[in-house]
C-alpha cells in the first residue's frame, strides 16, 4: 500500500560525449556523465502509522544528489 502513495521517479541521467582526432589514428574521447542532472529530490513514502507524531510527513529521500563523472580516453 505504501508504494501507491509515493511520488513517481523524475531523475534525468545524461551523457555528453565528444571525440577529437589528434593525429591519423590517435583519438581523444571526452565525456561527462550527469546522474540526477536536475538535482530533483525524490522523497520517500509518507509515514502511514496514525499514532506517529510525524504522520503524513515524508521523512526520507529515495534518490542520491547530483553526481558528475568526467571521463577521458585516448585510443591509438
MOJO-V197483 format. One record per residue. N is the residue number from 1. SS is DSSP state (helix for helix, strand for strand, loop for the rest). NEAR is the number of other C-alpha atoms within 12 Angstrom. D_CENTER is the distance of its C-alpha to the mean C-alpha in Angstrom with 1 decimal. Layout:
n=(N;N)
ss=(SS;SS)
near=(NEAR;NEAR)
d_center=(D_CENTER;D_CENTER)
This chain:
n=(1;2;3;4;5;6;7;8;9;10;11;12;13;14;15;16;17;18;19;20;21;22;23;24;25;26;27;28;29;30;31;32;33;34;35;36;37;38;39;40;41;42;43;44;45;46;47;48;49;50;51;52;53;54;55;56;57;58;59;60;61;62;63;64;65;66;67;68;69;70;71;72;73;74;75;76)
ss=(loop;helix;helix;helix;helix;loop;loop;loop;loop;loop;loop;loop;loop;strand;strand;strand;strand;strand;strand;strand;strand;strand;strand;loop;loop;strand;strand;strand;strand;strand;strand;strand;strand;strand;strand;loop;loop;loop;loop;loop;loop;loop;strand;loop;loop;strand;loop;loop;loop;loop;loop;loop;loop;loop;loop;loop;loop;strand;loop;loop;strand;loop;loop;loop;loop;loop;strand;strand;strand;strand;strand;strand;strand;strand;strand;loop)
near=(9;14;13;11;16;21;19;16;18;18;22;20;22;18;19;19;18;16;17;18;16;13;11;10;11;14;17;20;20;20;20;20;20;23;23;24;23;18;18;21;22;25;22;24;23;25;22;21;13;11;9;11;11;14;14;18;19;20;16;16;18;21;22;23;20;20;21;20;19;17;18;18;18;17;16;12)
d_center=(25.7;22.8;20.3;22.2;21.7;17.9;15.8;14.0;10.3;9.0;5.4;6.3;5.6;8.7;11.5;14.6;17.6;21.2;24.3;27.4;30.8;32.6;35.8;37.0;34.8;32.7;29.1;26.3;22.7;20.0;16.4;13.2;9.7;7.0;3.3;2.6;6.1;8.2;7.3;8.5;9.8;10.2;13.6;15.5;18.8;21.6;24.5;27.0;30.0;32.6;34.3;31.3;31.4;27.8;28.3;25.9;23.4;19.7;19.7;16.4;12.7;10.7;7.0;6.3;6.7;5.7;6.6;9.1;11.3;14.7;17.1;20.8;23.1;26.9;28.7;32.4)
